[in-house]
């Protein structure tokens, strides 16, 4: 994720959240597995990846929504 964040730094903001420290946020977004990546666009979740994902899969997801 960090490598992808660097590659897309001009178009995408990347943040991390520890669900153990923020259980209300995890509940709000229905996070049941770790790691979970949520892609937001205009404040709404537009895509989700649960589990470890390869860079190519993350790039495909980002490119689909850019």
N, C-alpha and C positions, 0 to 999 in steps of 0.2 A: 504494500500500500504506500509506503514512504517513497519508493522509487517512482511509482505512478504519480504520486502527488507532486514530485519534482518535475516530472515530464509535463504535467498539466497545470503547473502553478499559475499561469496567466489566465486560466479559464475556470478552474475548480478550486474551491476551498476545502481542505481536508482537516477534520478534527477527530479526536479520540475521546471516548467517554468510558470510564470504568463503571460497569453496571453494578458492581458490589457497593460502590460509593454513591450511586445514583439509582436506587431501585425504582423510584417513581417514574423516571424517564424510561427505563427498560419496560416497565408495565405499560406505559402510555403507548409505546410503539410495538408491543407484543413480542419483545425479544425473548426467545426461549432457548436459543443456542448461542454459544460463543465460539468463534467470532461471528458477528453479524455486521454487515456493511449496509447502511441505508443511504440511498442517493436521493437527495432533496433537490427539487427544482421549483422555484417560486414559493418556497415554504412548505411544499407538499412532498411526501415520499413518492417517488416515481419508479423506484426499483430497489430490490433487496437481494443480497447474497448472504447465505448462511453457510458457515464453514470456511475452510481454507480454500482460496481461489487463486489460480495462476494469474499472472499479470495480463496475459492475452485475454482472459475472460473479463477482467476488470476494464481493460481498454475497450473491449467490445461494448460493454455496458455503458461506459461513459460516452463513447462516440455515438451510440444510439440516441442519446438524449441531448447532445450538444448541437 
